[in-house]
Amino acid sequence: EDGLEKEDVYVRTGMYGEHLERYLEQFDKDQILFIIFEDLIAEPKRELGRIFEFLGLEAPIDLDPSKFHTNESAKMRSNKLHKLAIRVSQWLIEHGLSKVLLLLRAMGAHKLLNRINAAPVKRESISDATRASLVAAFRDDIIRLEKLFDVDLGRWK
């Protein structure tokens, strides 16, 4: 929760209005599809339909977002094991054994190693004070974004 000042890199990265304003200097608004993450999670089929339509593609009839793969957040149990796997991969490439590496990947060795080496991440809630600080830091940018794309982002405020 430390370092959440307006100049902080994480806060600066989250200034979507500021970033998208620069895109709108280069592209027409109809070339940008604005999707709100919370809407994508709440109504994935509808939002995916909007994406297909925007791209001029026909949405698959059997579009079932519940079957999509998601990446669970995890941290490594062993940084040494992770670095060893990277060194082995580099060694195989450097010694002309890229095909062995491709075969291992095709067999799913990297997925197995990642699964073995993964530890769940405990998500902690942020304090009310930090939440209030973030809301204040992003308030003007959220208003800018609402005006740019004619959307109501009250839930972000």
Disulfide bonds with the S-S distance in Angstrom:
none
